[in-house]
Amino acid sequence: MNFVPYAIPVFLLMIVLELGWGLLKGNNTYRLNDSINSLSMGLLSTVTKFVFLNIGALVFAKISQEYAIWSFDPNSLGHWLLAILLYDFLYYWFHRISHERQFFWGSHVVHHQSEDYNLSTALRQTSTSFATTWVFYIPCFFLGMPITMFVSIASAHLIYQFWVHTQHIPKLGVFEWFMVSPSNHRVHHAQNADYIDKNYGGLLIVWDRLFGTFKAEEENQPAIYGIRVPLQSWNPIWANLHIFVGMLRDIWFTNRWADKFRVLWSKTGWHPDDMVERFPEQKSDLQQFEKYNPQHSNRVNGAIILQYLLLTVLHFWSAGQSAAISSTLMWAVVLAQVGILIVIGAVLDGKAYARSLEYARLLALSAMLWIGYSANLISSAWLSWGFGYLFASGVLTWVCISQTVRYFSLHKPQ
């Protein structure tokens, strides 16, 4: 059983409560742009699962049916405990390798791009895990773990990790000798030299203690969150692809054939020597660290919030319809959501091309609606609701763009 859909309302409520608590205590850990971007990454991760083939599920089913050497008993408490222990152990190695090897980091990096640390950060998930993550859990199915047991454990494991993404809970004493806690997970999300690549555990921190990757949070060394080469963008597509694009660039331009092959399996951050000179990376100065934080007027911020609420309604409606509509229509609904996420990112970045992106979005989706109606793929009700959504979101985007242009013209550096 997948518990995550049932947990989402609780997640959103806890985010609101954490925001309120931070404001009440004078220690707010949220910024609108960063939080919206984290939510966008989570939403994008969800919608891509509607349309991309789950390679892992096919592999798992094949192994379970033909190659399993043992069998977990779902009616045995002992087998459940063993399965949880096995899953968490494999998660540790998946997580560790996802930090230590560039190809897997390309997918996992999304979760670490936020320069804030709060409960919304937990929802910041990758959209490319369908190509990488499943490989690490193959042993579960060689040992005969039923898919229902696997999904239940995996979803509960993910839910557990939500609450540790907060700055408001201090160290928890004996508890965090064994379990992942907010304190030791804050270390994991930090880019400080002493903290980086530590505390990979998902449920149990004992794996880190056993394999030498544990680091305790130090009071005299506050965590600086984010990644060493900052993304400096709110574009959700670029956030998912920038490491892979850099790898392809290195493979294409580097002169040595050995380096072209090495790029795929290299340690995270490695580049061929000639690429270091040709495409130097600018790492953050942690002594004078500044978060990426383009400013906007209150009207723009309000319009973005309304835009996101409108998108949320579309998202939950489409999630409820996923089993009932054709793959063609599902692709259209997914593209509608991805399109507005890209536009929201461009607005948050203050990009001049946000207006052109919005025109292209409205034109493309209007054409899709009309073609779908003309081809009897959608009803007149779908057509009406579709154009109604585009009108409402278009008005909100127009407010954002017009106000952003005005704001940046008034605040242009002299």
C-alpha positions as CSV (number, residue, x, y, z in Angstrom):
1,M,0.0,0.0,0.0
2,N,1.3,3.4,-0.9
3,F,0.8,5.7,2.1
4,V,2.1,8.9,0.5
5,P,-1.2,10.2,-1.1
6,Y,-2.8,10.0,2.4
7,A,0.1,11.8,4.0
8,I,0.1,14.8,1.5
9,P,-2.6,16.8,3.4
10,V,-0.7,16.3,6.6
11,F,2.5,17.4,4.9
12,L,0.8,20.6,3.8
13,L,-0.7,21.3,7.2
14,M,2.7,20.8,8.9
15,I,4.3,23.2,6.5
16,V,1.7,25.9,7.4
17,L,2.2,25.1,11.1
18,E,6.0,25.4,10.8
19,L,5.7,28.6,9.0
20,G,3.4,30.0,11.7
21,W,5.7,28.8,14.4
22,G,8.7,30.4,12.8
23,L,6.9,33.7,12.5
24,L,5.7,33.5,16.1
25,K,9.2,32.8,17.4
26,G,10.9,35.4,15.1
27,N,12.8,32.6,13.4
28,N,11.1,32.2,10.0
29,T,12.9,29.6,7.8
30,Y,10.8,30.1,4.7
31,R,11.1,32.3,1.6
32,L,8.3,32.4,-0.9
33,N,10.4,31.9,-4.0
34,D,12.4,29.0,-2.5
35,S,9.3,27.3,-1.0
36,I,7.3,27.6,-4.3
37,N,10.2,26.1,-6.2
38,S,10.5,23.2,-3.8
39,L,6.7,22.6,-4.1
40,S,7.1,22.8,-7.9
41,M,9.8,20.2,-7.9
42,G,7.6,17.9,-5.9
43,L,4.7,18.4,-8.2
44,L,6.8,17.9,-11.3
45,S,8.1,14.7,-9.8
46,T,4.6,13.5,-9.2
47,V,3.2,14.4,-12.7
48,T,6.1,12.8,-14.5
49,K,5.2,9.4,-12.9
50,F,1.8,9.7,-14.7
51,V,3.4,9.4,-18.2
52,F,6.9,7.9,-17.9
53,L,7.3,4.1,-18.0
54,N,8.3,2.7,-14.6
55,I,11.2,0.6,-15.7
56,G,11.9,-0.5,-12.1
57,A,8.4,-2.0,-11.7
58,L,8.9,-4.2,-14.8
59,V,12.3,-5.4,-13.6
60,F,11.0,-6.1,-10.1
61,A,8.1,-8.1,-11.4
62,K,10.3,-10.2,-13.7
63,I,12.8,-11.0,-10.9
64,S,10.0,-11.8,-8.4
65,Q,8.3,-14.2,-10.8
66,E,11.4,-16.1,-12.2
67,Y,14.5,-15.5,-10.1
68,A,13.5,-15.1,-6.4
69,I,15.6,-17.4,-4.2
70,W,13.5,-16.9,-1.0
71,S,10.1,-15.5,0.0
72,F,9.1,-13.0,2.6
73,D,5.9,-13.8,4.5
74,P,3.6,-10.7,4.7
75,N,1.9,-12.3,7.7
76,S,5.1,-12.5,9.8
77,L,6.1,-9.6,12.0
78,G,9.6,-10.8,11.9
79,H,9.7,-10.8,8.1
80,W,8.4,-7.2,8.1
81,L,11.1,-6.1,10.5
82,L,13.7,-7.9,8.4
83,A,12.3,-6.3,5.2
84,I,12.5,-2.8,6.8
85,L,16.1,-3.4,7.9
86,L,17.0,-4.6,4.4
87,Y,15.3,-1.6,2.7
88,D,16.9,0.9,5.0
89,F,20.4,-0.7,4.4
90,L,19.9,-0.5,0.6
91,Y,18.6,3.0,0.9
92,Y,21.8,4.0,2.7
93,W,23.9,2.8,-0.2
94,F,21.6,4.2,-2.8
95,H,21.8,7.6,-1.0
96,R,25.6,7.4,-0.5
97,I,26.4,6.5,-4.1
98,S,23.9,9.2,-5.3
99,H,26.3,11.7,-3.6
100,E,29.5,10.1,-4.5
101,R,29.0,9.3,-8.2
102,Q,28.2,12.0,-10.8
103,F,25.6,10.1,-12.8
104,F,23.4,9.3,-9.8
105,W,24.1,12.8,-8.3
106,G,22.5,14.2,-11.5
107,S,19.2,12.9,-10.3
108,H,19.6,13.3,-6.6
109,V,21.0,16.9,-6.7
110,V,17.4,18.3,-7.0
111,H,16.8,17.5,-3.3
112,H,19.8,19.5,-2.2
113,Q,19.5,22.7,-4.3
114,S,17.4,24.6,-1.8
115,E,19.4,27.1,0.2
116,D,16.7,27.0,2.9
117,Y,15.9,24.1,5.2
118,N,12.3,23.6,6.2
119,L,9.5,21.0,5.7
120,S,8.9,22.2,2.1
121,T,12.5,21.1,1.3
122,A,11.4,17.5,2.0
123,L,8.9,17.7,-0.9
124,R,11.7,18.8,-3.3
125,Q,12.0,15.5,-5.2
126,T,13.7,14.6,-8.5
127,S,11.8,13.8,-11.7
128,T,14.5,11.5,-13.1
129,S,14.5,8.8,-10.5
130,F,12.7,6.4,-12.8
131,A,16.1,6.0,-14.6
132,T,18.3,5.6,-11.6
133,T,16.9,4.7,-8.1
134,W,15.3,1.3,-8.8
135,V,18.6,-0.3,-9.5
136,F,19.6,-0.3,-5.8
137,Y,16.5,-2.2,-4.7
138,I,16.9,-5.2,-6.9
139,P,18.1,-7.4,-4.0
140,C,14.7,-7.1,-2.3
141,F,13.1,-9.0,-5.2
142,F,15.8,-11.6,-5.5
143,L,15.0,-12.4,-1.9
144,G,11.3,-12.6,-2.7
145,M,9.9,-9.4,-1.2
146,P,6.3,-9.0,-2.4
147,I,5.7,-5.8,-4.3
148,T,3.0,-4.8,-1.8
149,M,5.4,-5.1,1.1
150,F,8.1,-3.2,-0.8
151,V,5.7,-0.3,-1.7
152,S,4.4,-0.1,1.9
153,I,7.9,0.0,3.4
154,A,9.2,2.5,0.7
155,S,6.3,4.9,1.2
156,A,6.4,4.7,5.0
157,H,10.2,5.3,4.8
158,L,9.7,8.4,2.7
159,I,7.0,9.7,5.1
160,Y,9.4,9.3,8.0
161,Q,12.0,11.5,6.3
162,F,9.6,14.4,6.0
163,W,9.7,15.6,9.7
164,V,13.5,15.7,9.9
165,H,13.6,18.6,7.4
166,T,13.3,21.3,10.1
167,Q,15.5,23.8,12.0
168,H,13.1,24.1,14.9
169,I,13.7,20.7,16.6
170,P,17.0,20.5,18.6
171,K,19.1,17.5,19.3
172,L,17.1,14.6,20.7
173,G,19.7,12.8,22.9
174,V,19.7,9.0,22.9
175,F,17.1,8.9,20.1
176,E,19.5,10.1,17.5
177,W,22.2,7.6,18.4
178,F,20.1,5.1,16.5
179,M,17.6,7.0,14.4
180,V,17.8,9.8,11.8
181,S,16.9,13.1,13.5
182,P,16.5,16.7,12.4
183,S,19.9,17.5,13.8
184,N,21.9,14.9,11.9
185,H,19.9,15.4,8.7
186,R,20.6,19.2,8.9
187,V,24.3,18.1,8.6
188,H,23.5,16.1,5.5
189,H,21.9,19.1,3.7
190,A,24.8,21.4,4.6
191,Q,27.6,22.4,2.2
192,N,30.1,23.2,4.9
193,A,33.4,21.4,4.3
194,D,33.1,19.5,7.6
195,Y,29.5,18.5,6.9
196,I,29.4,17.7,3.2
197,D,28.7,14.0,2.2
198,K,27.7,12.9,5.7
199,N,24.7,11.2,7.4
200,Y,23.2,9.3,4.5
201,G,20.7,7.2,6.6
202,G,17.0,7.4,5.9
203,L,15.5,5.7,9.0
204,L,18.5,4.4,11.0
205,I,21.7,6.5,11.5
206,V,23.6,3.4,12.6
207,W,24.7,2.7,9.0
208,D,26.6,6.0,9.0
209,R,28.2,5.1,12.3
210,L,29.2,1.7,11.1
211,F,30.6,2.8,7.7
212,G,32.3,6.0,8.8
213,T,30.0,8.6,7.3
214,F,28.5,10.0,10.5
215,K,29.0,13.6,11.6
216,A,27.3,15.3,14.6
217,E,25.9,18.8,14.3
218,E,28.2,21.4,16.0
219,E,26.8,24.4,17.7
220,N,29.7,26.6,16.7
221,Q,29.3,25.7,13.0
222,P,25.8,26.5,11.7
223,A,24.8,24.7,8.6
224,I,24.9,26.5,5.2
225,Y,22.4,24.8,3.0
226,G,22.5,24.2,-0.7
227,I,25.0,22.8,-3.2
228,R,28.6,24.0,-3.7
229,V,28.1,25.3,-7.3
230,P,24.8,27.1,-6.8
231,L,22.0,26.6,-9.3
232,Q,20.8,30.3,-9.2
233,S,17.6,29.5,-11.0
234,W,14.0,28.7,-10.2
235,N,13.5,26.8,-13.5
236,P,12.3,23.3,-12.5
237,I,13.4,21.7,-15.8
238,W,17.0,23.1,-15.5
239,A,17.1,22.0,-11.9
240,N,16.5,18.4,-13.0
241,L,18.8,18.4,-15.9
242,H,21.8,20.7,-15.2
243,I,24.2,18.0,-14.0
244,F,23.3,15.7,-16.9
245,V,23.7,18.6,-19.4
246,G,27.2,19.3,-17.9
247,M,28.1,15.7,-18.3
248,L,27.0,15.6,-21.9
249,R,29.0,18.8,-22.5
250,D,32.1,17.3,-21.0
251,I,31.7,14.1,-23.1
252,W,31.2,16.1,-26.3
253,F,34.0,18.6,-25.9
254,T,36.8,16.8,-24.0
255,N,39.6,15.7,-26.2
256,R,40.6,12.4,-24.6
257,W,38.5,9.4,-25.3
258,A,39.3,7.9,-22.0
259,D,37.8,11.0,-20.3
260,K,34.7,10.8,-22.4
261,F,33.9,7.3,-20.9
262,R,35.1,8.3,-17.4
263,V,32.6,11.2,-17.2
264,L,29.7,8.8,-16.7
265,W,31.1,7.0,-13.7
266,S,33.3,9.6,-12.2
267,K,33.2,11.0,-8.7
268,T,30.8,13.8,-8.2
269,G,32.3,17.1,-9.2
270,W,35.1,15.6,-11.4
271,H,35.7,17.1,-14.9
272,P,38.3,16.4,-17.5
273,D,41.3,18.8,-17.2
274,D,40.6,20.6,-20.4
275,M,36.9,21.1,-19.3
276,V,38.0,22.7,-16.0
277,E,39.9,25.3,-18.0
278,R,37.2,25.8,-20.7
279,F,34.1,25.8,-18.4
280,P,35.3,26.8,-14.9
281,E,32.7,26.4,-12.1
282,Q,32.1,29.2,-9.6
283,K,31.6,27.8,-6.2
284,S,30.0,29.8,-3.4
285,D,32.1,31.7,-1.0
286,L,31.0,30.2,2.3
287,Q,32.6,32.9,4.3
288,Q,30.3,35.5,2.6
289,F,27.5,33.3,1.5
290,E,24.4,35.0,0.0
291,K,21.3,33.1,-1.0
292,Y,19.9,33.4,-4.5
293,N,17.0,35.7,-3.8
294,P,15.5,37.8,-6.7
295,Q,13.0,40.3,-5.1
296,H,9.4,41.0,-6.3
297,S,6.6,43.2,-5.2
298,N,3.9,42.0,-2.8
299,R,1.4,42.0,-5.7
300,V,3.6,39.7,-7.7
301,N,4.1,37.4,-4.7
302,G,0.3,37.4,-4.1
303,A,-0.4,36.6,-7.8
304,I,2.2,33.7,-7.7
305,I,0.5,32.2,-4.6
306,L,-2.9,32.4,-6.4
307,Q,-1.4,30.9,-9.5
308,Y,0.0,28.0,-7.5
309,L,-3.3,27.4,-5.7
310,L,-5.0,27.2,-9.1
311,L,-2.3,24.8,-10.3
312,T,-2.8,22.7,-7.2
313,V,-6.5,22.3,-8.0
314,L,-5.6,21.2,-11.5
315,H,-3.0,18.8,-10.2
316,F,-5.2,17.0,-7.7
317,W,-8.1,16.9,-10.2
318,S,-5.8,15.3,-12.8
319,A,-4.4,12.9,-10.2
320,G,-7.9,11.7,-9.5
321,Q,-8.6,11.3,-13.2
322,S,-5.3,9.4,-14.1
323,A,-6.9,6.0,-14.2
324,A,-9.9,7.1,-16.2
325,I,-8.5,9.1,-19.1
326,S,-6.5,8.1,-22.1
327,S,-2.7,8.4,-22.2
328,T,-3.1,11.2,-24.8
329,L,-5.2,13.3,-22.5
330,M,-2.9,12.5,-19.6
331,W,0.1,13.8,-21.6
332,A,-1.9,17.0,-22.3
333,V,-2.8,17.5,-18.7
334,V,0.9,16.9,-17.7
335,L,2.1,19.4,-20.3
336,A,-0.4,22.0,-19.0
337,Q,1.1,21.6,-15.5
338,V,4.7,21.6,-16.6
339,G,4.1,24.7,-18.8
340,I,2.9,26.8,-15.9
341,L,5.7,25.6,-13.6
342,I,8.3,26.8,-16.2
343,V,6.5,30.2,-16.5
344,I,6.4,30.5,-12.7
345,G,10.1,29.8,-12.5
346,A,10.9,32.4,-15.2
347,V,8.8,35.0,-13.3
348,L,10.5,34.2,-10.0
349,D,13.9,34.6,-11.8
350,G,12.8,37.9,-13.2
351,K,13.6,36.7,-16.8
352,A,12.6,39.0,-19.7
353,Y,11.5,36.0,-21.7
354,A,8.8,35.1,-19.2
355,R,6.3,37.0,-21.4
356,S,7.2,35.0,-24.5
357,L,7.0,31.7,-22.6
358,E,3.5,32.6,-21.4
359,Y,2.3,33.5,-24.9
360,A,3.7,30.2,-26.1
361,R,2.0,28.3,-23.3
362,L,-1.4,29.9,-23.8
363,L,-1.2,29.4,-27.6
364,A,-0.1,25.8,-27.4
365,L,-2.6,24.7,-24.8
366,S,-5.5,26.6,-26.5
367,A,-4.6,24.7,-29.8
368,M,-4.5,21.4,-27.9
369,L,-7.9,22.0,-26.4
370,W,-9.4,23.0,-29.7
371,I,-7.8,20.1,-31.6
372,G,-8.9,17.7,-28.8
373,Y,-12.5,18.9,-29.0
374,S,-12.6,18.8,-32.8
375,A,-11.3,15.2,-32.8
376,N,-13.9,14.2,-30.2
377,L,-11.2,13.4,-27.7
378,I,-12.7,15.8,-25.1
379,S,-16.2,17.0,-24.4
380,S,-17.6,20.5,-24.5
381,A,-17.4,20.6,-20.7
382,W,-13.6,19.8,-20.9
383,L,-13.3,22.6,-23.5
384,S,-15.1,25.1,-21.3
385,W,-13.2,24.2,-18.1
386,G,-9.9,24.2,-20.0
387,F,-10.4,27.6,-21.5
388,G,-11.6,28.8,-18.1
389,Y,-8.4,27.6,-16.5
390,L,-6.2,29.2,-19.2
391,F,-8.0,32.5,-18.8
392,A,-7.6,32.6,-15.0
393,S,-4.0,31.5,-15.1
394,G,-3.3,33.9,-17.9
395,V,-4.7,36.9,-16.0
396,L,-2.6,36.0,-13.0
397,T,0.6,35.6,-15.1
398,W,-0.1,38.9,-16.8
399,V,-0.2,40.5,-13.3
400,C,3.1,38.9,-12.4
401,I,4.9,39.8,-15.6
402,S,3.6,43.4,-15.8
403,Q,4.5,44.0,-12.1
404,T,7.9,42.3,-12.4
405,V,8.9,44.4,-15.4
406,R,7.8,47.6,-13.5
407,Y,9.6,46.5,-10.3
408,F,12.9,45.7,-12.0
409,S,12.8,48.9,-14.0
410,L,12.4,50.9,-10.8
411,H,15.1,48.9,-9.0
412,K,17.6,48.8,-11.8
413,P,21.1,49.2,-10.4
414,Q,22.5,52.7,-11.1
